[in-house]
Amino acid sequence: MEPLPVTAAVTTPTRIDRDLVLDTAAQLADEHGFENLTLAMVAAELGIRSQSLYSHVEGIDGLREGLALRAQALLADELRDAAMARTGVAALRSVVRALADFASDHPGLYRASLRPPEASPEMRTANEHTVAPLMAVLESFGLEGEDLQHHYRIIWSSVHGFVTLRQAGLLRWPADPEASFELLLDMFARQLEATR
């Protein structure tokens, strides 16, 4: 008796849409760097031709814009959740820590988020949502106007610099970088408490 023929398992191809393209691009950006991301990389990961991506994003610029908006939305959610049900120094520490964690855990997406708000109306709206949690925390210390802007800028640029240097492997002294970051948070807290 002859054996029955073996039939290949039928697999349903994954439906490719804009969300899947951006999810894939975000993963690749985190793994290989936002600056190194190409349409060919995304297409290869999805098992399609690069030309097929044009029905979902408008070339590499469209992909980067989409990633920037995705990154801003995710970061805004993280910062809002970090601030929720907290006030004063506790809220400050939580939001700043969330910003640093996002930048460390998602280096490609974080880099994608660094896009001028003027790039598009959508980007301006996304940026407003992203800065809102830390702005609200700073306002709770009585800051307003240019003082508010200065403090936001100092905190954001300090965290950005710290995370960037740590990712580059340049924090090489024996002192624990995490302890240095905690000291940075303490410095922010003391400065803001002094403004009350």
N, C-alpha and C positions, 0 to 999 in steps of 0.2 A: 504494500500500500504506500503510495507516494505521500510525503508530508504536505500539509496544507501550505500554500504560499504565504510568506510573511508579508503583511501589508504595513507600509510605513505609517507611523502615527501622523494624523493630520493636525497641524498646529494652526491656530488662528493668528494671523499677523497682528501685531500691536497697531492700534489706530494712532497715527501720528497727527497731532494737532499742535497749536502754538504752545500750549502749556507743557506738553512733553518736550518740545524743542527747547524751551527755556529751562525746564528742569534739568535736561541733559547738559545744556550749556553751563548752568550754574555748577553742576557737579564737576565738569571738566575745568571750569575756571578755578574752582577751589583746589583741584588736584595739580593743575599745570600752570596756573597764573592767568589772570584776566588778560594781560597783554599778549599772551601766547595763544589765546583762543582764536580759532579759525572756523569758518564754515565747513571746511573739509573735515576737521576733527569731529564736529557735531554730527555731520552726515555719516561719517564712518561709524561712530558710536551707535547711531540709529539704524545702520545698515541700509542707507539710501544714498542716492546721488546728491551732490551739493546743490544741483539745480532745483531739486525737489524742495529745498528749504525755502525757496523764494515765494512759495505759496503761503508761508507762515510768517516770515520775517523779510524785511526789505534789505537784504544783503547784510554785510557785517555791521554796518552802522545801525541798521534796524535791530539786529541781534543785541548789540551793546546797549541800545536805548531800552529794549525790552528787559534786559538783565538789570539795568540801572533802576528801572521802575520796580521790578520784582525785589531787588535788594532793599530799596527804600521802604517798600511796604512791609517786608519781613522785619527790618530793623525797627520801624515804627511800632510794630506789634510787640517786639521784645522790650522796647523801652517803655511803652505804655504799661505792659504787664509788670515790669519792674517797679514802676512808680505806684501801682495800685495799692490802696490801703496802707500807704506809708506817708510819713510827713517828715519835714525837717532833714536832719542829717541822715536818718535812716533811708529816706527817699533818695537823697543825693548819692549816697554810697551805692544803693541798689541800681540806680539808673546808670551811673558811671561804670559800675562793674558790668552791667549788661552790655554797654557799648563796647567795652574792652573784650568781653567774651565773644561777642558777635564777630568782631574784627579778627580775633584769634581763631575761632572755630570755622569761619567762612572767609578766608583771606581773599578769594577771588570775587565773591559777592560783595564783600566790603569795598574792594577796589572799584568794582562796578558802580557802587553807590556814590563815588566821588565824582559827581557830574554837576556842572553849574545849574542852578535852578532855572536860569534863563534858557536852557537848552530847548525846552518846549513847555507849553501850558501844563501838560500832564506832569512833567518833572517838577515844576514849581509847586503844584498841589501836593505831590508826593513828599517834597522836601519840607513843606509846611507841617505835614503830619509827623515827619521824622524828628524835627527839632522841637515840636510842641511839648513832649514830656519833660525834657531837661529845662526848657524855658519855664514851664509851670513850676518846677521845683525851685528854680532860681528866683522866680517872682515871689514865692512863698517866704523868701528871706528878705523881702522888701526891695529887691532890685527892680529898676525900671530904666527905660531909655537907654542911653549909651552905656551906663554901668552894667545893665543887664547884658548888652551885646558884648562888652569887654569880657565879662566873666564867662559867658557861654564860649566865646572864642578861645579863651585861655584854657578852659577845661577840655574842650574838644581837641584843640591842637596838642595839648599835653598828652592826652590819651592816645591820639593818633601817633605821635612821635614815639611814645613808649612801646606801643604794640608793634610798630614798624621796625624799631631797633631790635626788639626781642625776636621777631620773625626772621630778621636778617642775621641772627646769631651774634649780634654785636654787644650784648650785655654779658660780658665774659668774666667779670670780676667774681671772686668767691661769694660775695654778698648775694643772698637769694633775691632774684628779680621779683618774686611774689611779695617779699617783705618790702621791697622798694615801692611796689605799686600800692601796698597798704599805706605806706608813709605818704605817698602822693595823695591818696584819699583823705588822710588825716589833715594834710595841709589845706586841701580844698575846704574841708569841714571847718577848720579853725578860721580860715579867711571869711567864710560866709557867716559864721556865728558872730564874727566881729562887726558885720554890717548891720546886724539887727538893731 
